[in-house]
Amino acid sequence: MARVRAPASRGPKPGPIREERLARDGRRSRPSRAAVNPLREGLRLERVPAPHTMVLFGATGDLSHRKVFPALAQLWRTNLLPAEWHLVAVARRPYDDASFRAEVGAALERHSRVPLEPEVARQFLERISYHRGDFSEEAAYDRLAERVADHGREHGGVANVLFYLAAQPSAFPTIVAQLGRCGLDHEVHGGGWRRIVIEKPFGRDLESARRLNREVGRVFREAQVYRIDHYLGKETVRNLLVFRFGNGIFEPIWTRQYVDHVQITVAESIGVEDRGMFYEETGAARDVLQNHMLQLLSLVAMEPPAAFAADPLRDEKVKVLRSIAPPARGRMSRDVVRGQYGPGWVEGVAVPGYRQEPEVDPDSETETYVACRLEVDNWRWSGVPFYLRHGKRLPKRATEIAIQFRDVPHRLFAEAETDPQPNLLAIRIQPDEGILLRFGSKVPGLGFDIRTVTMDFTYGSSFAADAPDAYETLLLDAMLGDASLFTRADEVEAAWSIVTPILDTWLDAPPPEFPNYEAGSWGPESAEALLARDDRRWRRL
């Protein structure tokens, strides 16, 4: 029998309009336990998924402990999980339910965005059970199928199941094939849904991504598959769609006639930390360029979708990616830069070079920095360069999209003492999430001096609300069956078709003299030359 959740302090009841909408959707609202903040009223319609079982593969791994469990706990804390929700944690280590729950509880204390009250934590943890088994062991999946079926019978025959693959990417094909072998992928009419969330990296190149898509497609329909990229769950990335398509003043100037170029920066001040072995097999291009940065580019450049729904949104993103040709092989050395950090200073602390990091080859040729110049060859963006850069051990952590507009066509105020800079629109993804607009203004006084000024909007000060973690958003959407923020098979392959030729060229050519930038700097000198050749420069962050 399902446990009844203990009542908690409640805010005001939903108004009649919201009650009617929730009733129409067939869902019941459960307000948050947190104190009601009037500034948040109307900001988000609470949606509670149908009762289901979640099966988490790789439950003892770092990703599960740092991101997945804390996100699920926050959803439970804010009453966005059904009372009949249950999680089966699958991994190889010798835990029982009690010892594994204790480990998850310790992880929640370290990583929770908002600390959990003891009773809330207890309720959440008692819904987790541990299932030991090797990913290649058929018997473990047979036992798992029985366990899932038992849980469905305990809750009125509901057989909704969400599988989450947080294991090593090399295990993805095996797990998917075994789920298909024992029938855990089957959706019987009226008997519930089955969905699978697959973590990145989805393949290592175009061929491996295609192969993985085929292997997943043999078991699950595309509508059941949710390829996760946590950047798409960030509040400011989601707001980019609203900013572009919910405000009429920007659409007319969001085009090659007015935009000079676009810069997308994903800068990290940290090194590889304890992921040296993983990073040696991945590198900056696979880790960030192929997914995060191309996702941001597609959101900036896409056409307005026919509807705010998963397939129309993803159709437009795929069109953008298919309009990008990888740099020509003869221009690869000019249009693509790779780097590797050496020893240096970051935020006043001496840090080692990449080759001195744990689990890294002392002669490693893996890149920790990548910058490139791409063009979207379509009617809207033809001739507008998109400059992308990502690196580790840079001076600060910052992710930003900068839309640099063209200069005014005529210097009307030529006699002004200073020349204002061209207009700029900067969308800060992290940290200090917000939007900045730069424009020229007359300085008060008798003269006619013009200065560059900014209008700066920040989420924290405007909404007085803590944004949910990206994993909270994406997990909830997967439970609700909303695939808008997840990548489709053709989208993954289109992104790899841009990055794979870059990787192939690097394999055939000797690497630069690594390390070629100092930790705490903004990257190799060749990255500055990438823009200088076009008489441009990187924006200072």
Residue, then its C-alpha position, 0 to 999 in steps of 0.5 A: m500500500a502506498r504511504v501517505r505523505a505527512p501534511a506540511s505547512r501549506g501556502p494559499k490555495p490555488g485560485p479558481i483559474r489555476e484549479e480549472r487548468l489543473a483539473r483540465d490537465g488531470r493533475r492535482s496541485r501540491p503547493s511547496r512546503a517552502a514559505v510563499n514568496p509573493l514575488r514568485e506568484g504565477l512564475r511557474l505552474e507546478r506540474v506533478p508527474a503520474p506515479h512511476t518507478m525510476v530506475l537509475f543505472g550507475a547509481t553509485g557514480d559521481l554524477s548520480h551523487r552530485k547531480v541526480f539524487p540532489a535534483l530528485a530530492q529538491l523535486w520531492r521537497t517542493n512536492l513535484l514528485p508523486a507520493e507513489w514515486h519509487l527509485v531503484a538504484v542499480a550498480r555493482r557495489p555490495y550495498d543493501d538498502a540501508s547502507f545505500r540510503a545512508e550514502v545518498g543521505a550523506a551526498l544530499e548533505r554535501h550537494s543539495r541546493v537547499p538543505l532538506e528538513p530531516e523528515v523530508a529527507r527521511q521520506f525521500l530516502e525510504r523511497i530508494s531501494y538498491h538493486r545489485g547487479d553487473f550491467s552485463e548480467e542477464a539475471a540482474y535484469d530479470r530480477l529488475a523486471e520482476r521488481v518493477a512489475d511488483h512495484g506496479r502491482e502495489h500501486g494499482g497496476v500502474a507500470n510507468v517506468l523512467f530509466y536513467l543511464a548515468a553509467q559509463p557511455s561504453a555500457f549504454p548499448t549493453i544496458v539498452a539491449q538487456l532492457g529490450r531482451c527482458g521486455l522492460d521497454h514495452e508500452v502496453h496500451g493502457g498499461g503505462w509509459r516507458r522512457i529512457v534518459i541517456e546522459k552525454p557524451f552520446g558517441r565519440d564521433l559521427e559514426s559512433a553516434r549513428r551506431l548508438n542511435r541504431e542500437v537504441g532505436r532497435v529497443f526504444r521508439e524515438a519518442q521514448v528516448y530523452r538525450i540529456d544535455h544539462y545546459l538546456g535545463k539552465e534557466t537562462v538558456r530556457n529564457l533565451l527562447v522567451f527573450r527571442f520569441g516573446n519580445g517583438i522588438f528584437e526579431p527585426i534586428w536579429t539578422r545579418q543586416y544588423v548583427d556584425h558577429v556572435q561570440i559564445t564563451v564557456a569559460e571554466s576556472i577549474g581544471v580536470e579535478d579528479r576526472g583526468m582519465f575521463y578527460e584524456e578520452t574526451g577533450a574540450a571539443r567532445d566535452v563541450l563544443q559538440n553539445h553545449m556550445l552548438q546547442l547555444l548556437s542553435l538557440v541563438a540562430m534558429e527561426p521561430p518554431a511553428a509551436f512551442a512544442a518539442d518537435p517544432l523546436r527541435d526541427e528548427k535547431v536541426k535546420v541551423l546545425r545542418s546549415i553549418a559547414p565544418p571549416a574547410r580542411g585547408r582553413m582548419s588551422r586558421d579557423v580552429v584553435r586548440g590549446q592545453y594549459g600549463p602551470g599558472w595562477v588562478e584566483g591567486v592560487a598556484v595550479p599545476g599544468y594539465r600534464q601534471e594532473p592525476e591520471v593524465d599522460p605526462d605527454s598528453e596531446t589532449e586539448t583543454y581549450v578549443a576556439c573556432r569560427l563557424e558560419v550559418d549559411n542560410w538567408r538570415w545569417s549568411g556572412v555573420p561569423f559565430y566565434l565559439r571558445h571554451g577552455k579550462r583554467l581560464p581566469k574566471r567561470a563564465t558562460e555568455i552569448a554576446i550579440q555584437f551589432r554593426d556600427v552606425p552607418h553614418r558618424l553623425f556626432a563626429e565632433a563628440e570627444t569620444d566615440p561610443q562602441p557599437n551596440l551589444l547584447a550580452i546574455r549571461i548564462q552563468p554566473d550572475e545570470g542576466i542580460l546586458l544591453r550596451f548603447g551610447s548616451k550623451v553625458p550631462g553637461l554643456g558639451f556634447d560628449i558621448r559615452t557607452v553605458t549599459m542597462d543590466f538585468t539580473y534574475g536574482s534582483s528582479f524575481a527574488a527567486d532561486a532558479p532550480d538546478a538544470y537537472e531538476t528541470l530536465l528530470l521533471d520534464a522527462m517524467l512529464g513526457d516533455a522532450s522540448l529540452f532534450t536532443r533528438a537523434d538527427e540533432v545529435e548526428a548533425a552536431w557530430s557532423i560539424v565536430t568530427p571533421i575537426l577531430d579527424t584533422w587533428l588526428d592527421a596533424p601534429p599537435p601544437e607545442f603543448p602546453n601553449y597557454e598558461a593557467g589563469s590566462w584567456g587561452p593561447e595567442s592563436a585564439e586572439a589571432l582567430l578574431a584579429r584576422d577579421d579585425r575583431r577581438w574577444r569580449r572581455l568578461 
